[in-house]
Amino acid sequence: MKGDRLERVNTLMLIEIANFLAINSKEDFNIVVNSVVVSPDLKNAKVFLTSRTGMAKISILNRFKPKLAKYLSKKVKLKYLPKIEFEIISPQTVDHLELIYEQIEKLKIFK
């Protein structure tokens, strides 16, 4: 049951952070939120991002944190809002991981 809640929180955080960045970032910034991983105690969250243009920088994203926290406090109903940490991953890494996931799914079909 706890895993279900954590998965729902991860998904909700992903959706709301993506919405926030779409609304508040410049057109040329072009950030994609790949995933959000919230710790089991709900105190920390890692946000994995990819920039299509390769221009995303942690320092720029960190300037959004106070405004993002205010936005999330209205959209995500939790007792305490997780502390957010951004992690930028390269598009090549995402492509490589997707290929691995596809191979794993193919192996599950044959069992």
TARAPE-V968140 format. One line per field, one symbol per residue. psi: psi as a letter, one per 40 degrees, with the letter a starting at -180 (. if undefined). A space follows every 50 residues. Layout:
# TARAPE-V968140
psi=???
This chain:
# TARAPE-V968140
psi=dddddddddddddddddddddddeiidedgihhdihhhidefdihhhhih hdeeehiddddddedddddddddddhgidhhihhhihhiidddddddddd ddddddddde.
